[in-house]
Amino acid sequence: REAMGALDHNPEWMRLQAFSLLGDTDDKSVLRKVAIALGRAGLRVAVIPLARTLDEVGGPVVREARKLIDTYEEVGRLDFLLDLLRHRRGSVKKFAAERLGGLGAAEAVDPLLALLKETDVEVQLAGVMALRAFAAEERVYQPLIGLVTYGDLSVRQSAIETLGVAKIVPAVDPLVRVLGNKFLRPYVEPALNLYDYDW
C-alpha cells in the first residue's frame, strides 16, 4: 500500500502501467484503486479487475465499477466471456456466467454446465442462473435434477426454481422426494405448483 501511495506522485502513464500489473492483487483496497483507475482510463486490462471489484469489494465503488465495465464492448462478446469462464478466480467466472446468461447463446451451454462442478458455490449458483434459458434441454435439466438432492442449499434452491419454471416433467419425482426438507419445501411447493397437475 505504501508503494501505491508513492505511485500517486508519478506521471499518469507510469501509474497506469504499474496498475496494469496489479490487477491480480489479493489486497482489496489495492484492487479497488487499480480497477477504477484503469477503468477511467478506458484500458482493456481494466475488465478483469473491474469484474473482480463487482464481486469482491463492497461499498459505493461497486456502482462506479459497474458503470465502467459496461462501457467495454468485450463484455458483450461471446468469445471474450467464454475465455473469462476459464479464469482462475471465481469472481471472474461468476461475472462471465451472468453476462452469458443474458446473451442466451447455445455455444455457452457446455462451458456453463462445467461450472456446476466447481467447488465455489457462488460460481455454481451463477452457472445455474445462466442456464435457465436452456433448462428445457435434457443435457441441462439432467444435471440440474442432480443438484436438487445434493450440495449447497442455495444451489439446490436455485435448481429447484429453474426446474419448476421450465416445468421439467422428469424433475417431478425428485422434487416430491425433497418436500420433507424444511429448507427446500418453501422452494419445492411453488415449483410444483407451476406444473399443470392437481397435487
C-alpha positions in Angstrom: 0.0 0.0 0.0 2.9 2.4 0.7 4.1 1.7 -2.9 0.6 2.6 -4.1 0.9 5.9 -2.4 4.3 6.5 -4.0 2.8 5.8 -7.4 0.5 8.8 -7.0 3.5 11.1 -7.5 4.4 9.6 -10.8 3.2 10.6 -14.3 -0.2 9.2 -15.3 1.2 6.9 -17.9 3.6 5.4 -15.4 0.9 5.0 -12.8 -1.4 3.2 -15.2 1.4 1.0 -16.4 2.2 -0.1 -12.8 -1.6 -0.5 -12.1 -1.9 -2.8 -15.1 0.5 -5.2 -13.4 -1.5 -5.2 -10.1 -4.9 -6.5 -11.5 -4.4 -9.9 -9.8 -3.7 -8.5 -6.3 -5.4 -10.1 -3.3 -5.4 -6.7 -1.4 -9.0 -5.4 -1.8 -8.0 -1.7 -1.3 -5.4 -2.0 -4.0 -7.8 -3.9 -6.3 -10.4 -1.1 -5.9 -7.9 1.6 -6.8 -6.4 -0.3 -9.7 -9.8 -1.2 -11.2 -11.2 2.3 -11.1 -8.0 4.0 -12.4 -7.7 1.6 -15.3 -11.4 1.7 -16.0 -11.5 5.5 -16.0 -8.6 5.4 -18.5 -10.6 3.1 -20.7 -7.8 0.5 -20.8 -8.8 -3.1 -21.8 -6.8 -4.5 -18.9 -9.4 -3.0 -16.6 -12.0 -5.6 -17.4 -10.8 -8.3 -15.0 -10.1 -6.0 -12.1 -13.5 -4.4 -12.6 -15.2 -7.8 -12.7 -13.5 -8.8 -9.5 -14.4 -5.5 -7.9 -18.1 -6.1 -8.6 -17.9 -9.3 -6.5 -15.0 -9.0 -4.1 -15.2 -5.3 -3.0 -18.1 -3.7 -1.2 -19.3 -0.1 -0.9 -20.0 2.7 -3.4 -17.1 1.8 -5.6 -19.2 -1.1 -6.9 -21.6 1.3 -8.6 -18.8 3.0 -10.5 -17.2 -0.3 -11.4 -20.4 -1.5 -12.9 -20.8 1.7 -15.0 -17.2 1.5 -16.2 -17.3 -2.2 -17.1 -20.5 -1.7 -19.1 -18.5 0.7 -21.4 -16.4 -2.2 -22.7 -17.8 -3.8 -25.8 -15.9 -7.0 -24.9 -18.2 -7.9 -22.1 -21.0 -8.4 -24.6 -19.0 -10.7 -26.8 -19.4 -14.4 -26.6 -15.8 -15.4 -27.3 -14.5 -13.0 -24.7 -16.9 -14.2 -22.0 -16.1 -17.8 -22.7 -12.5 -17.0 -22.2 -13.3 -15.4 -18.8 -15.0 -18.7 -17.8 -11.6 -20.3 -17.8 -10.1 -17.7 -15.4 -8.8 -19.0 -12.1 -10.8 -16.6 -10.0 -14.4 -17.4 -9.1 -15.5 -13.8 -9.2 -14.4 -13.5 -12.8 -16.2 -16.8 -13.7 -19.3 -15.6 -11.9 -19.3 -12.3 -13.9 -18.8 -14.1 -17.2 -21.7 -16.6 -16.4 -24.0 -13.7 -15.5 -23.3 -12.0 -18.8 -23.5 -15.2 -20.8 -26.9 -15.9 -19.3 -28.1 -12.6 -20.8 -26.8 -13.5 -24.2 -28.7 -16.8 -24.4 -26.1 -18.2 -26.8 -26.3 -22.0 -27.3 -22.5 -22.2 -27.6 -22.2 -21.2 -23.9 -24.2 -24.2 -22.6 -21.4 -26.7 -22.2 -19.0 -24.3 -20.6 -21.8 -23.1 -18.3 -22.6 -26.8 -17.4 -18.9 -27.2 -16.4 -19.5 -24.5 -13.7 -21.9 -26.8 -11.9 -19.0 -29.0 -11.0 -16.9 -26.1 -9.5 -16.2 -26.2 -5.8 -17.0 -22.4 -5.4 -20.7 -22.2 -4.5 -21.1 -18.7 -5.9 -19.8 -20.0 -9.3 -22.2 -23.0 -9.2 -25.1 -20.6 -8.5 -24.1 -18.3 -11.3 -24.0 -21.3 -13.6 -27.5 -22.5 -12.6 -28.9 -19.0 -13.1 -27.2 -18.6 -16.5 -28.6 -21.9 -17.7 -32.2 -21.0 -17.0 -32.9 -20.2 -20.7 -31.8 -23.7 -21.7 -33.5 -25.7 -18.9 -35.8 -27.4 -21.3 -32.8 -29.2 -22.9 -32.1 -32.7 -21.5 -28.4 -32.0 -21.3 -29.2 -29.1 -19.0 -32.1 -30.4 -16.9 -30.4 -33.7 -16.0 -27.5 -32.1 -14.1 -30.0 -29.6 -12.5 -32.1 -32.6 -11.3 -28.9 -34.0 -9.8 -28.4 -30.7 -7.9 -31.8 -31.0 -6.2 -30.8 -33.8 -3.9 -27.2 -32.9 -3.0 -25.0 -29.9 -2.5 -25.1 -26.4 -1.1 -28.6 -25.3 -0.1 -28.7 -22.1 -2.2 -27.6 -24.0 -5.3 -30.3 -26.6 -4.7 -32.9 -23.9 -4.2 -32.0 -22.3 -7.5 -32.0 -25.6 -9.3 -35.5 -26.3 -7.9 -36.8 -22.9 -9.1 -35.3 -23.3 -12.5 -36.8 -26.8 -13.0 -40.2 -25.6 -11.8 -40.3 -22.6 -14.1 -39.3 -24.8 -17.1 -41.9 -27.4 -16.0 -39.5 -30.3 -16.4 -41.6 -33.4 -16.1 -38.7 -35.8 -15.2 -37.9 -33.5 -12.2 -41.3 -34.0 -10.5 -40.3 -37.2 -8.6 -37.0 -35.8 -7.3 -38.8 -32.6 -6.3 -41.5 -34.5 -4.4 -38.8 -36.5 -2.7 -37.3 -33.4 -1.1 -40.6 -31.9 0.1 -39.7 -33.2 3.5 -36.7 -31.0 3.8 -37.8 -27.9 5.7 -35.2 -25.7 4.0 -36.2 -26.8 0.5 -40.0 -27.0 1.0 -40.6 -23.3 0.5 -39.0 -23.6 -2.9 -40.3 -27.0 -3.9 -44.0 -26.2 -3.3 -44.1 -23.1 -5.6 -42.1 -25.0 -8.2 -44.5 -27.9 -8.2 -47.5 -25.5 -8.4 -46.1 -24.3 -11.8 -46.9 -27.7 -13.2 -50.4 -28.4 -14.6 -51.1 -31.1 -12.0 -53.6 -31.4 -9.3 -51.4 -32.2 -6.3 
